[in-house]
Amino acid sequence: MADWAVAPFAQSPEDALNDLFSPLPVYEAITEGIRVQVQVFWLPDQSEPDEHSYCWVYRIRIGNDTVRPVQLLERTWHITDTSGRTEYVHGEGVVGEQPIIQPGTLYEYTSGASLSTPGGFMRGSYLLQTTTDKKRFDAVIPAFSLDSPFQNHQLQ
């Protein structure tokens, strides 16, 4: 009987992402029962410090701790670099979607940011609307730091 070497299954992209983010701090804000959690990771392979290009990936989890479904309609970001320059980004939904988040569930996505300085921070809000009575409200996205090995301090 032949001996067969069985290669281990490759890690799924979701598991790889969870392993990447698991040791990282979680920034959290709760607004009217909507829990927004953020984790951020420096991307050394995508960054080119000699060309003033610094990149990060962040994961956001939006949990609905209420009894009513909500739809994410818009996002607003305030992105500030270490030189004090702030860029404002406003648009529909997130990553091409306007998800409906049912009670007791969460919606998760990953996205990225790049700056011309070695660090900064981001904060923002989501415009949400209840699907039942169409009440609109803003949910806070907590401030989180964009840290790299090329800066001198971090937001705690």
Residue pairs with C-beta under 8 A, 6 or more apart in sequence:
11 19
17 59
17 110
20 41
21 39
21 41
21 59
24 39
24 40
24 41
25 39
26 37
26 38
26 39
27 37
27 38
27 39
27 40
27 142
27 143
27 144
28 35
28 36
28 37
28 38
28 142
29 35
29 36
29 139
29 140
29 141
29 142
30 36
30 65
31 137
31 138
31 139
31 140
32 66
32 137
32 139
33 64
33 65
33 66
34 62
34 63
34 64
34 65
34 66
34 70
34 126
34 128
34 139
35 61
35 62
35 63
35 64
35 65
35 106
36 60
36 61
36 62
36 63
36 126
36 139
36 140
36 141
36 142
37 60
37 61
37 62
37 63
38 58
38 59
38 60
38 141
38 142
38 144
39 58
39 59
40 56
40 57
40 58
40 59
40 144
40 145
40 146
40 147
41 56
41 57
41 58
42 55
42 56
42 146
42 147
42 148
42 149
43 55
43 56
43 57
43 112
44 149
46 55
46 114
47 53
47 54
47 55
47 114
47 148
49 118
49 148
49 150
52 116
52 117
53 114
53 116
54 114
54 115
54 116
54 117
54 118
54 119
54 146
54 148
54 150
55 112
55 113
55 114
56 112
56 113
56 114
56 146
56 148
57 110
57 111
57 112
58 110
58 111
58 112
58 113
58 122
58 144
59 108
59 109
59 110
60 94
60 108
60 109
60 110
60 111
60 141
61 106
61 107
61 108
62 72
62 101
62 106
62 107
62 108
62 126
62 139
63 101
63 105
63 106
64 70
64 101
64 102
64 103
64 104
64 105
64 106
65 103
65 104
66 103
67 103
68 103
68 130
68 131
68 132
68 133
69 100
69 101
69 102
69 103
69 130
69 131
69 132
70 100
70 101
70 128
70 129
70 130
70 131
71 98
71 99
71 100
71 101
71 128
71 129
71 131
72 93
72 94
72 97
72 98
72 99
72 101
72 107
72 126
72 127
72 128
73 92
73 93
73 98
73 126
73 127
73 128
73 129
73 136
74 90
74 91
74 92
74 93
74 126
74 127
75 89
75 90
75 91
75 92
75 93
75 94
75 124
75 125
75 126
75 127
75 141
76 88
76 89
76 90
76 124
76 125
76 126
76 127
77 87
77 88
77 89
77 90
77 122
77 123
77 124
77 141
78 86
78 87
78 88
78 122
78 123
78 124
79 86
79 87
79 88
79 89
79 113
79 115
79 120
79 121
79 122
80 86
80 87
80 120
80 121
80 122
81 115
81 116
81 117
81 119
81 120
82 115
82 117
82 118
82 119
82 120
82 151
83 117
89 124
92 98
93 99
94 109
94 111
94 126
95 109
95 111
97 109
99 107
100 131
101 107
113 122
113 146
115 146
117 151
118 148
118 150
118 151
119 145
119 146
119 147
119 148
119 150
119 151
119 153
119 154
120 145
120 146
121 143
121 144
121 145
121 146
121 155
122 141
122 143
122 144
122 146
123 140
123 141
123 142
123 143
123 144
124 141
125 138
125 139
125 140
125 141
126 138
126 139
126 141
127 136
127 137
127 138
128 136
128 137
128 138
128 139
129 135
129 136
129 137
143 155
144 155
145 154
145 155
145 156
147 154
147 155
